[in-house]
Amino acid sequence: MNILITGSTGFVGINLVTYLREFRFNIIGITRNPKSSDEIEYESLTPEVWNGSLAMVHLAGKAHDLKKTSKESEYFEVNTT
């Protein structure tokens, strides 16, 4: 069974993927820059992919600004739209 996960390459996502794979779930990471065969880009999320999946877990978002250059409004925009 497929589980779709946005943010699968972040700290929480990596740990969730590892945990779910122990139960033999097939994980499909949804990312801006796919780097492996088990990741797709957001534009590739078609009804066929979604309908063939058990669940979607949304973990993607803006969480850190290590360079201290982001405005508060950017967090709202990225994390709510």
N, C-alpha and C positions, 0 to 999 in steps of 0.2 A: 504494500500500500504506500502511495506517495504522500509525503507531507511537504508542503511548500513553506520555505522560510526566507523572509526578507531579513537582511542583516546577518546572514549565516556566517559571515567572516569576521564579525565583531566578537568581543569577549564572551558575551552571553550566548551568541549564536554558535560559536565553536563548541562550547560546552554542551549546549542543547543537542546539536548534531551528533556529537560523540555519544551522548546518553541514548538518544532515540535509535541510533544504529545498533545498539546492544539488543534492541527488541526487533531487529530485522526490518525496520521501516526504511523505505527508499526515500532519501532526502533530496529535494530539488532546491538548491539555493537560488534566490532571485537577487541579482546584483547588477550594478551599472557596468561592471567590467568582468564578465565571466572568464575564469582562468582554468576551469576543468570541465570535464564532460557532465558532471552532475550540477552544473550551474547554468542558468539562462539569464538573459537580460530582461529588463522589465517589459520591453516591447514584444518579447516572445511569449508573454503570459496570455495565451489564447484561451477561449472557452474550453477547448479540448484538454488543455493541460489542467485547467482549474477543475473541470468536471470529473477528471480521472483521479482526483486527489481526495484524501480523507480529510485534510485540514490545511489551513494556512495560518502560520504564526508570523506576526508582524513585529520585527525587532529593529528594523532600520530607522535611523533618525540621527539628528545632530545632537551629540551629547558633550563633546569636549572642544574647547578652543585653546589648544596649547600655545598658540601664538598671540592670544589675546587681541584678535583683530575682528571678531564677529560682533554684530549688533544684536541686541535682545530680540529685535523684530525678525532676524534671520532664523532664530530657533523656532519661533512661532510659525513662520512660513514653511520651513522645511518639515517640521514635525506634525503639522495639521493639514497639509494639502497633499 
